[in-house]
Every structure is written in C-alpha cells, then in structure tokens.
C-alpha cells in the first residue's frame, strides 16, 4: 500500500469536472484507490463518493493505493493533482 498527501489547488475545489477526471484516472488502474478527507473516506472510482467528500480549495487529502499497479496509480494521481486535474 502506498499513501500520499495532496492539496486541492483548484479554486472551485474538487467539483464535478475535476472529480470526473480523477475517477476516470482511478478506474484505469486495478488497484484499490481510497481518498480520505478529514473523517470522510471515498472510493476514488466512484464519482458520487468523491463529490460527497466536499473537498474545497486548500483541502488536504490522503490518497491510498493498494494493488499490483499501486506505484503507477499513486504517481499518476499526484501528477494529475499537480496539473489541477485537467481543470483550469
């Protein structure tokens, strides 16, 4: 299992478009991917679960990947967050 910390930099937070990008990316891996925000936890492969986190700009998230491609998943998710999840 790999655990990484990221900060939501998007001015509108983890809203529909960046959440959809994150879910699409997560679904491309076989590993289980979990996002934790405060006391809330979500399956990164579920758009509803990700949106329910309510992560706004500046939110600190902990992302855990667990499985055969966990390293690649963690690296690509970190890269996606550094690129604002494709949302400008």
N, C-alpha and C positions, 0 to 999 in steps of 0.2 A: 504494500500500500504506500502510495505517495501522497503527501499532504502539502499543499502550497497556499499561501495567502495572497490575495489580490485586493485591490481597491477599485471600486466603481468610479471611473473618471467621467463618464458620460453625464453632461449637465442635467439630463432628464432621468437619470438612474437606469435601472435595469427594466426598461419598459418593453412594450411588445416587440419592436423590431430587433433590438439587440438581444432580447431574450430568445427570440426565434432563431437568431444566428447561433447563439450559444447551444441551444437544443439541437439544431441541425449538426453542429460540430460534435457534440457529445454522442449523438446517435451514430456517428461514423466509426465509433470505437466499440469493441466488445466489452471492454472493462466497465465495471460499475463506477459511476461518477456521481458524487454527492456534493451538494453545496450547503454550507452552513452559514447562517447569518444570525448572530445572537443566539437565541434559544431555538430558532427555526431551522429545519433541515429539509432539503428538497432533492429529489432525483433530478439530475441535470438533463435527463432525456424526456422530461415531462414539462411542456410549456406552462400548463396550469400551476404545477408545483413551483416552477421558477418565478412566475409572476406573483404567486402568493407570498413569496419572501418579502416583497415590498422594499427591495434594496434601492436606496436613493444615492445620489452623487455623494461620494466620500465614504460610502459604506465599506466596511472591511469584511470580506468573505473568506471562508476557508473552503478550499476545494480538495476533495479526496478522490483519488483514482485507485481502483483495485482490480487487477486482472492482467491478462497476458500482454496487453499493449498500454499498460498504465503509464509508462515513461513518456511515450509519444503523446498520449492524451494530455498529461499534465503540461508538457512543453507547448503543445499547440493551443491549449486553453490559456496559458499565460501569455502567449503571443497574441491571441485574439483579444484579451483584455487590454494589452498594451496598445492595440490598434483600435480601441474603443468599440470592439465587436462589430466593426464594419459600419458603424453609425457615426455620422459627423455632426 
